[in-house]
Amino acid sequence: MNVLLIGSGGREHALAWKLAQSPLCRALFCAPGNAGTAEVATNVALDVADHAAVIAFCRASTIGLVVVGNEAPLVAGLVDDLAAAGIRAFGPTKEGARLEGSKAFTKAICDETGAPTAAYARFDAAEPALAYVRARGAPIVVKYDGLAAGKGVVVAESTAQAEEAVRAMLAGPGDALVIEDFLDGEEVSLFALCDGTTALPLASAQDHKRAFDGDVGPNTGGMGAYSPAPVLTPELRARAMAEIVEPTLAAMRARGTPFVGVLYAGLMIGAEGPRLVEYNVRFGDPEAQALMPRLEGDLLAAMLAACAGRLAEVSLGWRDEAALVVTLAANGYPGAVETGSEIRGLAAAAAQPGVRVFHAGTRRDGERVLASGGRVLSVVGLGADVAQARERAYAGVDAVDWPEGFCRRDIGWRALAR
């Protein structure tokens, strides 16, 4: 069948690379894609916010499945509009995507199901929010209620910092936020394919959100990741599925809005076990870049089974090797960055043993590859363990010639500390 993948990041390059391996995939298109997806798919200059244009392309190209990689089209209801046009899509409906699109909605689901999470309150006015911060004290977490590309969270170490975040997040009409207690522990990502009834857990991963070494600096979309994450033991994964993921699926089904797609639970592992930090409704970025090289089996077939409500019949295997991803970002990220600089050494990086390079913010200009965004490359190392995967990933990073970029040099430090 013909497949259309929506998105342009490192996650989408990893997904495209994996989808293209399926014997079921006759032709793969990516909209809008990047310089990397162009190596395994046909990039299409579609405005994915124009749902009518996406539908028209699907009909003209006989698309059998649309895979929505990033969250914004899901929250905007692309899957709903595709379904209304008779086009099959992998991803949640607009109502299901509220699990990522609204922090308050997820907290309400936690209240309903009893899923363990941090105590919280929602605000759409500054003064009550500021009073709440002063009453609770710091550390405390302030989260913008809507989408913010992974950067709408402030872990405030002082009440002054929390107050500044409140004022910034409630600056516009219609803005809302959630303020929640700080959870102590180690954060980990758990992914599950869902068909509305069944949740099939995937391998775990651990992201590195802060911009700089030592987990300092502003939150980003993710500066690196590794899989598997040793902190999520089989016992803890079973608890997270039973106490958090499966009750969420049941609650969404009871509402008449069954969740189909990838449910990504950001968990905090502490003395009390797993607690939900937040939900996302798609693969993580850069976690997907660590998961896809480890995945054994047909991802496209599994997605089709999810769409058909047949996930109970599916099993997916995982390579024993560990994978570690280092993000190369443009200088200045997550703030303003300059684009257009040339990236050299990509072939040399990919030639390193156990290394794969996924593109994110890149575009091709003839024979040259140019930076076109904040997070630009994901360099993946595969190895017998996290230590070897890390060594290989940084060998790949060091082969890239791009002075206008930077990366963290401590990805995987928690696993190595164990």
C-alpha positions as CSV (number, residue, x, y, z in Angstrom):
1,M,0.0,0.0,0.0
2,N,0.9,3.7,-0.3
3,V,1.7,5.4,3.0
4,L,1.8,9.1,3.9
5,L,3.8,10.1,7.0
6,I,3.1,13.5,8.5
7,G,6.1,15.5,10.0
8,S,9.6,16.7,9.5
9,G,11.7,15.9,12.5
10,G,14.2,13.3,13.6
11,R,11.3,11.2,14.8
12,E,9.7,11.2,11.4
13,H,13.0,10.2,9.7
14,A,13.3,7.3,12.1
15,L,9.7,6.2,11.5
16,A,10.1,6.6,7.7
17,W,13.2,4.5,7.8
18,K,11.3,1.7,9.7
19,L,8.1,1.9,7.7
20,A,10.0,1.7,4.4
21,Q,11.3,-1.7,5.5
22,S,7.8,-3.2,5.6
23,P,6.8,-5.6,2.8
24,L,3.4,-4.0,3.0
25,C,4.8,-0.6,2.0
26,R,4.7,0.0,-1.8
27,A,5.4,3.7,-1.7
28,L,6.2,6.0,1.2
29,F,5.5,9.8,1.1
30,C,6.5,12.3,3.8
31,A,5.0,15.7,4.3
32,P,6.9,17.9,4.5
33,G,9.9,15.8,5.4
34,N,13.5,16.8,5.6
35,A,16.8,15.9,3.8
36,G,16.9,12.6,5.6
37,T,13.4,11.4,4.9
38,A,14.1,12.1,1.2
39,E,16.5,9.2,1.3
40,V,13.8,6.7,2.1
41,A,10.6,8.4,1.0
42,T,9.2,11.0,-1.4
43,N,8.9,14.4,0.3
44,V,5.7,16.2,-0.4
45,A,5.4,20.0,0.0
46,L,2.0,19.8,1.7
47,D,0.7,22.3,4.2
48,V,-0.4,19.7,6.8
49,A,-2.6,22.4,8.5
50,D,-4.7,22.4,5.3
51,H,-6.7,19.3,5.9
52,A,-8.5,19.6,2.6
53,A,-5.1,19.6,0.8
54,V,-4.0,16.5,2.7
55,I,-7.2,14.7,1.8
56,A,-6.9,15.7,-1.8
57,F,-3.3,14.3,-1.9
58,C,-4.4,11.1,-0.2
59,R,-7.1,10.5,-2.8
60,A,-4.8,11.4,-5.8
61,S,-2.0,9.1,-4.5
62,T,-4.2,6.2,-3.4
63,I,-2.9,6.4,0.2
64,G,-3.8,3.4,2.3
65,L,-2.6,4.7,5.6
66,V,-1.7,8.1,7.0
67,V,0.7,8.0,9.9
68,V,0.7,11.3,11.9
69,G,4.1,11.7,13.5
70,N,3.8,15.0,15.4
71,E,1.2,16.3,17.9
72,A,0.0,19.5,16.4
73,P,-2.0,17.9,13.5
74,L,-3.5,15.4,16.0
75,V,-4.7,18.1,18.3
76,A,-6.1,20.0,15.3
77,G,-8.3,17.0,14.4
78,L,-6.5,15.8,11.2
79,V,-7.4,12.2,12.0
80,D,-11.1,13.1,12.4
81,D,-11.1,14.9,9.0
82,L,-9.3,12.0,7.3
83,A,-11.8,9.5,8.8
84,A,-14.7,11.6,7.6
85,A,-13.2,11.4,4.1
86,G,-12.9,7.6,4.4
87,I,-9.1,7.7,4.7
88,R,-7.5,5.4,7.3
89,A,-5.1,7.1,9.7
90,F,-2.9,5.9,12.6
91,G,-3.2,8.4,15.5
92,P,-5.8,9.6,18.0
93,T,-8.8,11.7,17.2
94,K,-9.0,15.3,18.3
95,E,-10.7,14.2,21.6
96,G,-8.0,11.5,22.2
97,A,-5.3,14.0,21.5
98,R,-6.5,16.2,24.4
99,L,-4.4,13.9,26.6
100,E,-1.4,15.9,25.2
101,G,-3.2,19.0,24.1
102,S,-4.4,19.8,27.6
103,K,-2.5,19.1,30.8
104,A,-5.7,19.8,32.8
105,F,-7.6,17.2,30.8
106,T,-5.0,14.6,31.6
107,K,-5.2,15.5,35.3
108,A,-8.9,15.1,35.2
109,I,-8.5,11.6,33.7
110,C,-6.1,10.8,36.5
111,D,-8.7,12.0,39.1
112,E,-11.3,9.8,37.4
113,T,-9.1,6.7,37.3
114,G,-7.1,7.1,40.4
115,A,-3.8,7.0,38.4
116,P,-0.9,8.1,40.6
117,T,0.3,11.6,39.7
118,A,1.3,14.9,41.4
119,A,-1.2,17.1,43.3
120,Y,-2.2,20.0,41.1
121,A,-4.5,23.0,40.4
122,R,-5.6,24.6,37.1
123,F,-5.7,28.4,36.6
124,D,-6.6,30.9,33.8
125,A,-6.0,34.0,35.9
126,A,-2.7,35.2,37.3
127,E,-3.6,36.3,40.9
128,P,-5.1,33.0,42.1
129,A,-2.2,31.1,40.5
130,L,0.4,33.4,42.2
131,A,-1.4,32.9,45.5
132,Y,-1.3,29.1,45.0
133,V,2.4,29.2,44.3
134,R,3.1,31.3,47.4
135,A,1.0,28.9,49.5
136,R,2.7,25.7,48.2
137,G,6.2,27.0,48.0
138,A,9.1,25.7,45.9
139,P,10.2,23.6,44.2
140,I,7.1,23.5,42.2
141,V,6.2,22.9,38.5
142,V,4.3,25.3,36.2
143,K,3.0,23.9,32.9
144,Y,1.3,25.7,30.1
145,D,-2.0,23.9,29.5
146,G,-1.7,23.6,25.7
147,L,1.0,22.5,23.2
148,A,4.4,24.1,23.6
149,A,6.7,21.9,21.6
150,G,8.1,20.3,24.8
151,K,9.2,23.7,26.2
152,G,6.0,24.7,28.1
153,V,7.2,23.4,31.5
154,V,9.1,25.3,34.2
155,V,10.5,23.4,37.1
156,A,10.8,26.3,39.5
157,E,13.4,26.1,42.2
158,S,12.1,29.3,43.9
159,T,8.7,31.0,44.2
160,A,10.1,34.0,42.3
161,Q,10.9,31.7,39.3
162,A,7.4,30.1,39.5
163,E,5.8,33.6,39.7
164,E,7.7,34.6,36.6
165,A,6.6,31.5,34.8
166,V,2.9,32.1,35.8
167,R,3.0,35.6,34.4
168,A,4.6,34.5,31.1
169,M,2.2,31.6,30.6
170,L,-0.9,33.7,31.3
171,A,0.1,36.6,29.1
172,G,-2.5,36.1,26.4
173,P,-6.3,35.8,26.2
174,G,-7.4,32.2,26.7
175,D,-4.2,31.1,28.2
176,A,-4.3,28.5,31.1
177,L,-1.8,26.6,33.1
178,V,-1.5,23.8,35.6
179,I,0.6,24.1,38.7
180,E,1.6,20.8,40.3
181,D,3.8,19.5,43.1
182,F,7.4,18.7,42.3
183,L,7.9,14.9,42.0
184,D,11.2,13.6,43.1
185,G,12.7,10.6,41.3
186,E,14.0,9.5,37.9
187,E,11.9,10.2,34.8
188,V,11.4,7.6,32.1
189,S,9.3,7.2,28.9
190,L,6.9,4.3,28.4
191,F,5.3,3.9,25.0
192,A,2.3,1.7,24.1
193,L,0.6,1.1,20.8
194,C,-3.2,1.3,21.4
195,D,-6.3,0.2,19.5
196,G,-8.9,1.6,21.8
197,T,-9.0,-1.5,24.0
198,T,-5.6,-3.2,24.0
199,A,-2.3,-1.5,24.9
200,L,0.8,-3.1,23.6
201,P,3.8,-1.8,25.6
202,L,7.0,-1.0,23.7
203,A,10.5,-0.7,24.9
204,S,11.4,2.0,27.4
205,A,13.6,5.0,26.9
206,Q,15.0,7.9,28.9
207,D,15.1,11.4,27.5
208,H,17.3,14.3,28.5
209,K,15.2,17.5,28.5
210,R,17.6,20.2,29.7
211,A,19.8,21.9,27.2
212,F,23.2,21.5,28.8
213,D,25.4,19.0,30.6
214,G,24.5,18.2,34.2
215,D,20.8,18.6,33.4
216,V,20.9,22.4,33.7
217,G,19.6,25.1,31.4
218,P,16.2,25.5,29.9
219,N,13.9,22.6,28.9
220,T,14.1,21.6,25.3
221,G,12.3,19.2,23.0
222,G,15.0,16.6,24.0
223,M,18.8,16.6,23.7
224,G,19.3,12.9,23.7
225,A,17.9,9.6,24.8
226,Y,18.7,5.9,25.3
227,S,16.8,2.6,25.3
228,P,16.2,0.5,27.2
229,A,16.1,2.5,30.4
230,P,17.2,0.3,33.4
231,V,15.1,2.3,35.9
232,L,11.9,0.8,34.4
233,T,12.2,-2.8,35.6
234,P,9.7,-5.3,34.3
235,E,7.8,-5.1,37.6
236,L,7.6,-1.3,37.4
237,R,6.5,-1.4,33.8
238,A,3.7,-3.9,34.7
239,R,2.6,-1.5,37.5
240,A,2.6,1.5,35.1
241,M,0.5,-0.4,32.6
242,A,-2.0,-1.6,35.2
243,E,-2.3,1.6,37.2
244,I,-1.9,4.3,34.6
245,V,-2.0,3.3,30.9
246,E,-4.8,0.7,30.9
247,P,-7.2,2.7,33.2
248,T,-6.7,5.7,30.8
249,L,-7.6,3.5,27.8
250,A,-10.7,2.3,29.7
251,A,-11.7,5.9,30.6
252,M,-11.4,7.1,27.1
253,R,-13.4,4.2,25.8
254,A,-16.1,4.8,28.4
255,R,-16.3,8.4,27.2
256,G,-17.1,7.2,23.7
257,T,-13.7,8.4,22.4
258,P,-11.5,5.3,22.3
259,F,-7.8,6.1,22.0
260,V,-6.0,4.7,18.9
261,G,-2.4,5.5,18.3
262,V,0.8,5.8,20.4
263,L,0.2,6.7,24.1
264,Y,3.5,8.0,25.6
265,A,3.5,8.1,29.4
266,G,6.2,10.3,30.9
267,L,6.7,8.6,34.3
268,M,8.5,9.6,37.4
269,I,10.0,6.6,39.3
270,G,10.3,7.2,43.0
271,A,10.0,5.4,46.3
272,E,6.3,5.0,45.8
273,G,6.6,3.5,42.3
274,P,5.6,5.0,38.9
275,R,3.7,8.2,38.8
276,L,2.4,10.0,35.7
277,V,4.1,13.3,34.9
278,E,2.3,13.8,31.6
279,Y,0.9,12.1,28.5
280,N,1.9,12.6,24.9
281,V,0.0,11.1,22.0
282,R,2.8,10.2,19.6
283,F,6.2,8.8,19.6
284,G,8.8,10.9,21.5
285,D,11.5,12.8,19.8
286,P,14.4,11.8,20.3
287,E,13.1,8.5,21.9
288,A,11.8,7.2,18.6
289,Q,15.3,7.5,17.1
290,A,16.5,5.1,19.9
291,L,13.4,2.8,19.6
292,M,13.2,2.2,15.8
293,P,16.7,0.7,15.4
294,R,16.0,-1.7,18.2
295,L,12.5,-2.7,17.0
296,E,12.2,-6.1,15.4
297,G,9.0,-6.8,13.4
298,D,6.8,-4.9,11.0
299,L,5.9,-1.5,12.4
300,L,3.4,-0.8,9.5
301,A,1.6,-4.1,10.2
302,A,1.3,-3.3,13.9
303,M,-0.1,0.2,13.1
304,L,-2.7,-1.4,10.7
305,A,-3.6,-3.9,13.4
306,A,-4.2,-1.0,15.8
307,C,-6.4,0.8,13.4
308,A,-8.4,-2.5,12.9
309,G,-8.7,-3.2,16.7
310,R,-6.5,-6.3,16.4
311,L,-3.5,-5.4,18.5
312,A,-4.1,-8.4,20.8
313,E,-2.9,-10.5,17.9
314,V,0.4,-8.6,17.5
315,S,3.8,-9.2,19.2
316,L,6.9,-7.1,18.6
317,G,10.4,-8.1,19.4
318,W,13.4,-6.0,20.4
319,R,17.0,-6.3,19.7
320,D,19.1,-7.0,22.8
321,E,21.4,-4.1,21.9
322,A,21.1,-0.7,23.6
323,A,20.7,2.4,21.5
324,L,21.8,5.9,22.5
325,V,20.9,9.1,20.7
326,V,22.7,12.4,20.8
327,T,20.9,15.5,19.5
328,L,22.9,18.0,17.5
329,A,21.2,21.4,17.8
330,A,21.9,24.8,16.4
331,N,23.8,27.3,18.6
332,G,21.2,29.3,20.6
333,Y,18.6,26.5,20.8
334,P,16.0,26.4,22.4
335,G,16.0,30.1,21.8
336,A,16.5,31.9,18.4
337,V,18.8,30.1,16.0
338,E,20.4,31.0,12.6
339,T,19.6,28.6,9.7
340,G,21.4,28.0,6.5
341,S,24.8,26.7,7.7
342,E,26.2,23.7,5.9
343,I,26.6,20.4,7.6
344,R,29.6,18.3,6.5
345,G,30.8,14.9,7.5
346,L,27.5,13.1,7.4
347,A,28.8,10.2,5.4
348,A,31.8,9.9,7.7
349,A,29.5,9.8,10.7
350,A,27.2,7.2,9.2
351,A,30.3,5.0,8.4
352,Q,31.3,4.7,12.0
353,P,30.6,1.2,13.4
354,G,27.1,0.9,14.9
355,V,26.1,4.4,14.0
356,R,23.0,5.7,12.2
357,V,22.2,9.4,11.5
358,F,18.6,10.6,11.5
359,H,17.9,14.1,10.2
360,A,15.6,16.7,11.8
361,G,16.0,20.3,11.0
362,T,17.7,19.9,7.6
363,R,17.2,20.7,4.0
364,R,19.1,19.8,0.8
365,D,20.6,22.5,-1.4
366,G,22.0,20.6,-4.4
367,E,24.7,18.4,-3.0
368,R,24.8,20.3,0.3
369,V,22.8,19.6,3.5
370,L,21.9,22.8,5.3
371,A,20.6,23.4,8.8
372,S,17.0,24.6,8.9
373,G,15.8,24.4,12.5
374,G,16.7,24.1,16.2
375,R,17.3,20.4,16.6
376,V,19.1,19.4,13.4
377,L,20.5,15.8,13.7
378,S,20.1,12.7,15.8
379,V,23.2,10.6,15.9
380,V,22.4,7.1,17.1
381,G,24.9,4.5,18.5
382,L,24.0,0.8,18.9
383,G,26.0,-1.3,21.2
384,A,26.0,-4.3,23.5
385,D,25.2,-2.0,26.4
386,V,24.6,1.7,27.0
387,A,28.3,2.4,27.5
388,Q,29.2,1.0,24.1
389,A,26.2,2.6,22.4
390,R,27.3,5.9,24.0
391,E,30.9,5.5,22.8
392,R,29.7,4.8,19.3
393,A,27.2,7.7,19.2
394,Y,29.8,10.2,20.2
395,A,32.2,8.8,17.6
396,G,29.5,9.6,15.1
397,V,29.0,13.1,16.5
398,D,32.7,13.8,16.3
399,A,32.8,12.9,12.6
400,V,30.2,15.6,11.9
401,D,31.7,18.9,10.8
402,W,29.3,21.6,11.8
403,P,30.8,24.4,14.0
404,E,27.4,26.1,14.2
405,G,25.9,23.4,16.3
406,F,26.3,21.9,19.8
407,C,25.3,18.9,21.8
408,R,25.3,17.6,25.4
409,R,28.3,15.4,26.2
410,D,26.7,13.4,29.1
411,I,23.8,11.6,27.4
412,G,23.2,8.3,29.3
413,W,24.8,9.4,32.5
414,R,22.1,7.9,34.7
415,A,22.5,4.4,33.1
416,L,26.2,4.6,33.3
417,A,26.0,5.6,37.0
418,R,24.2,2.4,37.7
